[in-house]
Amino acid sequence: MVFMLPVLSFQLSLLMLLLTTTAAASAPPSPNVLSPGCNETCGGVSIPYPFGIGDGCFREGFEVTCEVGNGSATPRAFLGGREGNITVEEIFLPQGQASILNGIAWDCFNSTGDRVVRHRPSLDLGDKPFWASSTKNRFTTVGCNVVGYILGGDNTTYGTGCASFCFEGANITSGSCSGTGCCQTTISDKLDNFTTRLAYFVNVSSYKDYSPCTYAFIADKEWFYFHKSDLRNHNFGAKYKDGVPLVLDWVAGNQTCEEAKRNPSSYACRSTNSECFKSPSLQGYICNCSTGFQGNPYLQDGCKDIDECSSPNLYPCHGKCSNTAGNYSCSCPKGYSSKDPKSEPCVRDQGIQTSTKIVIGSCVGFVSFITCIFYVILVFQRRKLLREKDKFFQQNGGLRLYEEIRSKQIDTIKIYTKEDLKKATDNFDKSRELGRGGHGTVYKGNLDDGRVVAIKRSKVVTEDQSEEFIREMIILSQINHKNIVKLLGCCLEVEIPMLVYEFIPNGTLFEFIHSNDGKLIPLTTRLRIATESAEALAYLHSSASPPILHGDVKSLNILLDHNYVSKVSDFGASRMMSLDETQFITMVQGTLGYLDPEYLLVRQLTAKSDVYSFGVVLVELITRKKAVYYDGSSQGKALASSFIESMKYSRLEEILDDQIVGKENMDVIQEIAELAKECLNIKGDERPTMREVAEKLHLLGGFLQVSSTHHAPKECETLLGESSMSSTLDSVGYRSLENKLGFDVKAGR
């Protein structure tokens, strides 16, 4: 028995050792530690960690597949799996970016104008931590009389379309993408699932010889250069059949740096000499080597010290160079001196001994320090703050705004400080966001005086957007109307300028119509909202001095307050003009589905352009369909053209919202439809004014109230008039003008 106890103890120890070894061997590798033997290149493309090929070689979400395909002997790197077909061109670790190939959408037509080739590529990054960069990329349309647009995975249109036109006498020049033969515009933030589409407003057969193909794509803005020869052949699509370079933004994690550091096991910045930085464009962080180091910050010991002394062209030294960790020192030999041997040569000492110089210099320095220290403490911070505020004030157009306020004697704008608005929005917390648009983000804020406000914060501070910011402020400061959103003030002392509006609690008319899950909206409510919106636009056109053209009328720019009273908003595209002046625009602004066709052709912005856009809103109210809608097919339809066609062939009830169709409402609905038809007239001169539209809607509202109280028919007839207002647009006239101008008003060909 005494002999067996040691043997049994030895066996138990051996068994525990085997179990421990087996468990260690079967444990998966850490997601932050690179396994040995990982391949770091694919077909000449460097694949640095956190990207990687094969198990244990990449951080979660950064897998790259290296495969040979498409008839080429050279392997290609694919983001994720081969099935995603996302080809990696280059990876930029310090910037948190990567370049991939993105497909081109194109149509090509034969000599009779029939489409013979069509391609509609899509890009779906799925759940990967990658998004198309809104700062590095641009959306481009190339061709004649075509509108390119971006459609999200849920068939939502991202931003505005990019329209490229060719008309007789147009001067198409290489390198210019201002809308003639070529158009470029920015893209939305965090775009990760989209399809590129093409739509036509003009019959393409008349331009097939000049421009047989049209193209639309998102690509690196530094890569694309427009050549007018791209219009006249099929070479562009064939040349880039594999795609064009598109820059992706990525983050190592979606937390802040402080949050990420609390969990060392998942923290991506593994190198000792690395630092965490907030991503400049996304929510999350990236890693970089510290100053004086270079390499891969995502690997253990990946950041190596730079030997500055071995690169004198980059790190100059006119004396003796000594490398240090993260830096270097430079000193003069004995008997020589220099104020700064890194920038000035060392010269032989003369006259006073070095020790005497040191004593004299120390005394002078000490006296100077005592003399200046109080001045620095009192003045430095104040000057720095004043310089910064003055820089931002000028950058945001403060001088121009001051001149406008003084010349127009505006006394209704309050100037808010940065601290006021940070406190009101909890430092612009994401939970305070009311919405994002092409020009900026709107936050909900609570001021110290108890008022609830909406704060618009622009995205960038370019010269054009500075002009737009000032224009919107000047326009809103001169408007006093119950159905127009009220401007309360602004803040100019920050890098990104901000406007402060009254808060409108019930969202937009677009959400009210299309996102209410079929909730009943009575005809009386729809007619009242339309009347109030029309009165606001009529006020801008005829009562404001000078008259104001809104320029972007749509249901998304009509807000609803707590009583569902309409408020017209967003004057970023608006123009002020004299009574006899029209606006010629070099770059068309507006939203696909609402744009006046006459404005698109001749680029002449008039009050009748707002009338056309309001006509689309009016049709939205009675049909409950979007301006560009889908009825089961993949091709979008223009609501305006579908409505005109239903009126022409007496099929109005087929397009109306079922909720309002009823015998007691049809007379009023018919009148509203006739009014909308007049607003959508191809010829701007034949459309009614907004004042006439508002008056007609007001009369129809009164008629609907009389009908609901069962008044006698004669009373109703007296209120509305002896006969309905006749349309100025008959079907024959519309078709003849359509043929004359060459329009195809459907959203796609």
C-alpha positions, 0 to 999 in steps of 0.5 A: 500500500505504501508503494502504490500511493506514489505511483497513483500520484504520478499517474494523476499528475501525468493525466492533468498534464495531458489534459492541459496540453490538449486544451491549449492545443485546441484553443482558438488563436487570439483575434489580435495575435497573428499566427505564424506562416500567414501570407501577407501578399496576394497578386502583388497587393500587400495585405497587412494585419488586421487584414489577413488571409486564412484562419488566425491571420486576420481580425474579425471582419477583415478576412481577405480571400486570395484566388485565381479567377476570370481567366487570369493567372495572377491571383486577386485579393477579395474582401471577405469571400470570393462570392462577394466579388469585392476586389482589393486594390490597396490598403492604407493602414494609417488613414483607416482606408482601403481601395477596391474595384466598384462596378459601373452602371451603363446603357448602350444604344444601337443606331435606332435608339434601342438599348442593346447593352445594360449593366446595373452593378451593386455593392453590398458590404454586409456586416463588414466594418467598411463604408464608402468614403464620403470625403474621398469619393464622388458620384459621377454621371457621363452621357447625354440627357441622363440622370444617375442616382444611387439606390439603397438596399431598401430601394431608398434613393440616397441624396439627389440625382446627378444630371448630365445634359447635352443640348445644341450649341453646348461647349463640352470640354475635357476635365469639366464635370459641371453638368454638360456631358459629365456631372459629379456630386458628393455621396451620403455618409456610411454608404454600404449597400447600394445599386447605381441606376440611370434614368432619362428625361429626354429621348435618347435616340436623338443623341445616339450618334453623339453619345451611344453609351451613358455611365454612372459610378462612384469612384475615387475623386482623385482618379477620374478625369473626364475626356469628352471622347468618353461620350462618343464610343464604347471604350470607357465601359470596356476599359473598366469592365472590372470596375473603377477604384472606390475608397472605403473607410474602416475602423478597428472597432466601433467604440471610442478610444476610452471605451476600447482601452477598457477591454485589453483582450479586444483592443486593436492597438497592440504595439507598445509604441502605438496610439488610438485615434478617433476615426475622422469620418466614422464612429469608432477608432483606428491605430497609428504608430507614435511619433518617431516610430513606424510599422504596423500598430495592430501587431505586438511590437509592430511599431519600430523606432525610426533611426533618424540619423540614417536619413539625414535628408529627412532629419537634418543635423549639422553636428553630431547626430544621436538616435533616441527612442522616438526621436534624435538629438543633434549637438555641435563638437567641442569648440563649436556652437549653434542656436539650433544645430538641426537647422543651422550650421555649427560655427567656431566659438570666439571671444567670450568663453562658453562658461561665461556665455552660459552665466550671462544667458542664464541671468538674462533668461531668468530676468526675461522669464520673471518679466514676461511670465505674468503677461503670458498668463494673462494674455496668452489664453485670451489671444488664442481664444480671440484668434480662433473665434475670429478665424471661424467667424471669417471662415463661416462668412461672418463679415458678409453676414454682418454687412447684410444685417447692417444693410437690411437692418435685421434685429431678429437674429440672436447670436448663440455661443458654442457653449450654449448649443453644446449644453442644449444638445448634450454636446451634440449627442447622437440620441439628439439627432432629428435627421441628416441631409445632404447639407448637414445634421439637425439636433433637438435642443433645450435652451436655458429659457425653457424653449425647445429648438432645432439646431442645424449643423452643417457638414463642411465649411467650403466657400459654396456652403458658406454662401449657402449658410448665409443665404438661408439665414438672410432669407429666414430672418426676413420671413414672418409667416405662420406656415414657414419655420422660424429662425431664432439665431445662429452660432458662427464662432465654431468650425462648423456653423449652426442655425437655431430654429423653432422645434417642429415636433411631428416630423415631415409631411413625407413621414406623415404620408408614407410612414404611417402604416396605413393610418387613416388620413382624412381628405380634410386634413390633406387639403388643409396641409396643402392649403397651408403649404401653398399659402407659405409659398405664395407669400414667398413669391408675392409678399416677400420683398424681394420675392424668394424662390424656394428651389427645393419644394418636396414633402421632406421639406414640409414639417408638421407642428403639434397640431399638424399645421404645416411649416415650410423649411430648408432654404439652402437652395433658395434664391432672392430675386427682383420682380423682373428677374429670373435665375440662371443656374450653372449647376442644377439643384433639387430632388429627383422626382420633384424637379421642373423639366423646363428648369432641367433643360434651360437651367432657368429657375423661376417661381413656376419651378416651385409650382411644378414641385408643389404639384408633385407634393399635391399628387403625393397627398391624394395618391400616397405614393412617393415622387419616384415609386416602385409598383413591383418592378425594379425600374422606378416610375415618376409619380408626375408622369403616371398621374398625367397619364391617368388623367389623360385616359380618365383612370384617376381612381386607379392611382388615388389612395383608397382611403379618400375614394368615395362618392361624397369626396369625388367632386373635390378630389377631381378639382384637386387633380385638375389643379395638380395637372395644371401645376405639372404643365410642361410649359412654365408660362401655362402653370398657375401662380402659387397665389392662384393655387392657394386661393383655389385650395382654400375654396375647395376646403370651404366646399368640402366643409359645406359638403360635410354639413349636408348643405344644399347643392346650390350653396356648394355651387355658389361657393365653388363657382358656376363650373369647375376651373378648367385645365389649361393643359389638354392631353393633345397639347401636353403630348405635342409639347412632350414630343417637341421637347423630346421628353420621356417623363418616366423615371427610367427608359 
